Amino acid sequence: MFASEVYTSRRLTLLAKMAEKGAKGLAIFLGNVESPMNYWDNCYKFRQDSNFLYFWGIDEPLFAATLDLESGEECIYGNDVDIDDIIWMGPQDSVAVKAASVGVANSRPYSDFAKAVAAARAKGREIHFLPAARHYTQMTLASILGLAPEEVVTAGKKGCAKASDALVRSVIGMRLVRDSLEIAEIDKACDLGYEMHTVARQGVKVGTVEQEIVGRMEGTTMCKGWGPSFATILTQHGEIFHCHSHEAVIEPGKLLVIDAGAESNVHYASDFTRTYPTAGKYTSQQRDIYQIVYECNELAFEFVRPGVRYRDVHLAVARHMLDSLSQLGLVKGDLDTMLAEGIAGLFMPHGLGHNMGMDVHDMEDLGENLVGYDDDQTRSPQLGLGSLRMARTLVPGNVLTDEPGIYFIPDLIESWKKDGVDKGMVNYEKLKEYYTFGGIRLEDDVLVTEDGARRLGSKRLPIAPDEVEAAMAAE
């Protein structure tokens, strides 16, 4: 938790932004509750809703808040503990004390939240809400607002039509630009991510079960932070983007993709990816592809600065990738034509990066297009470019990932070959040599500064192929 003045300032800024948009009425915020794993007293580890944390700061279940956009009145809703709670939890501060700790003078019982919303609705006041992410929030919002449950959640990339456009855009506008306190926390999360990845790299030994590596690296995050910022990806099948199966044994001659991040104790994230040769050295084929991905990562970072559209950075990376793949004989034709036809999507079907902050894919619960695209931008229908989650014009304070990759996905290759998607620009015969290759992804976290960019964290994980092999040899 930050100082109370931080949360007070954020709410005042929100009021000003909503006033600029002509918004009136009541803005409501619903925190998360405990989520039972199999019965009520055995719950998953609690994680507060990030928007509630950002404006109201209380990192506990069963809290809600209202902000009157006309009077500026604020209120936090929660329940004081009784003796039965104290037996299990020990003495607790009152809701009033917790509210005061984040600069809020008014507090009421949790049940009064629904009553306050009902009273505002009865007076014909507009209720501004953000899309729900959790099931409890979804059902509660639907109930108190008189909407169907499916009407209060984000529908794919477009957002939630019934949610307050003014509130959603105001929150996005605020959270996209990190202040110095947030940047310091993300740096901490990145340093912890560096440690977890170092532990992982040290565990890459032929004969080791993948799960052992995952256990050690995730344990590192829980020793010094909240834990992993998302479900760890560690696999010798790098062509599967979100492979969370870890029962395989490390085999020689493979590539091990490790995509993992840490979350700080005040809930800011890191997200790194490295790809290691399981036996400590890349084969010549692996090194050729790795070098291309490494160059793409470096190129993207060189382009990042205020005023640049990250969509253009993605395209510059895709062009360099195609140029390099053509030198290996995997694609052929005019570079600009291949780029325009989306040929890079066969090898990198995902976007170059995404926003990162309190969540590893920050604010995408509000609508991926609203978060990642300027109003004058539209999402491409092409594979790869169409998956770009961050396309905006960059401004100082943006935090985003730089994560190019090259993957050889046999089913996708065969599908393109069958349908002629490549228009004769892909060498399918040569690609047969890569059907068991897997994939390579290299990811860093980047802050846009006033005059350029810097990689977050006090260190950088080894990334150049010689650096990686040297680090593995030393370990």
PEPETA-V470519 format. One line per field, one symbol per residue. ss: DSSP state (2 for helix, 1 for strand, 0 for the rest). phi: phi as a letter, one per 40 degrees, with the letter a starting at -180 (. if undefined). psi: psi as a letter, one per 20 degrees, with the letter a starting at -180 (. if undefined). Layout:
ss->???
phi->???
psi->???
This chain:
ss->0002222222222222222200000111110000011110011000000222222200000001111100000111100000222222200000222222000000110022222222222200001100010022222222222000222010000000000022222222222000022222222222222222222222000000122222222222222200110000111000000000000010000011111101100000100111111000000222222222222222222220000012222222222222222220001000222222002222000000001000000002220222220000000000002220000010000011110011100222222222200000010222222200001110111111000011100000000022222222220
phi->.ccdccccccccccdccccdcgcbhbcbbbccbcbccaadcbbcdcbccccccccbgcbacgbaabbccbcgcbabbabccbccccdcbgdbcccccccccbgbcbaacdcccccccccccccgccbbbcdcbccdcdcccdccbgbcdccbbccgccgbcccccccdccccdcccbcccccccccdccccccdccccccccccbdgccddccccccccccccbaciccaccbaacbccccbcbcbccccbcgcbbcbbaabbccbgbbbabbbbbcccgbccccccdcddccccccccdccccadgccccccdccccccccdcccccgcbahcdccccccgccccbbcbccaacaacbcbcgccchdcccbbcccbbcccccgcccccbbdccbdhcbacbbcabbbbdccdccccccgccfgbbcccccdcbcbcgabbbbbbbbcbcbiaaccgcbbcdbcdcccccccccc
psi->prqhhghggghgggggghhhjjprbppqporrrqopgirhjnqqpppqphhggghiiolqqlqrqqooighjpqppprpqqahhghghirqqqrhgghghikkphpqrqhhighghgggghhjjqpppqqqqhqgggghggggiikrqhiijqpnciiaohirohggghggghgihoprhgghhhhgghhhhhgghhggghhinppiqphhggggghhhghihiahaqirppooqjmiiogmojpkiqppqqjrpopooqrqprhjlqqroqpqoqphjiqqrhgghggghggghggggghhhprqipphghgghhghghggghhhhijhrqrpghggghikhhhhhnirrhrrqqdhqhnpjiiiohhhgiprhjqqpqiqpfhijoioirpqqpiqprqnmqqpqnoghgghggggikhikjjpnhghhhijhjgcrpppprppppahjcrqpqqirpqphqghgghgghgh.
